[in-house]
Amino acid sequence: MERTYVMLKPDAILKKLAGRIIDRIESKGYRIVDLKIMNLDKNILREHYAHVVEQPFYPSMESYMMSGPVWAMIVEGDNAVQGIRMLMGATKFEDALPGTIRGDFAASTTENVIHGSDSSENAEIEIKRFFE
């Protein structure tokens, strides 16, 4: 049983997509074992996005991520990290295939409705960041 971190971003909440996205996750056999609604601040965002904080797009991404609440989730299941990433689809809007969460619901590469950990190691780091 593997755990991963999933976050529904502000646009998913604003567009009332949370239920549809959660249904896709649960329909694939994954369990949401913890969920909390939170508003993110600059400190946690700078830590979470440390790998891109110096990029020119970061200020607009930070503003977007603080524009409304997010739903932070711990998701559990067999091969959860890879499985959730497959459900989500590509990060880049133009590469996200129809049938994936991003392919069906994302409006842009920034406003792409969902985040999921990219490795088991990062999943544990992100779970600690958002749940401890």
Buried (B, 14 or more C-beta within 10 A) or exposed (E): EBBBBBBBBBBBBEEEBBEEBBEBBEEBEBEBEEBEEEEBEEEBBEEBBEEEBEEEEBEEBBEBBBBBBBBBBBBBBEEBBBBBBEBBBBBEBEEBEEEBBBBBBBEEBBBBBBBBBBEBEBBBBBBEBBEE
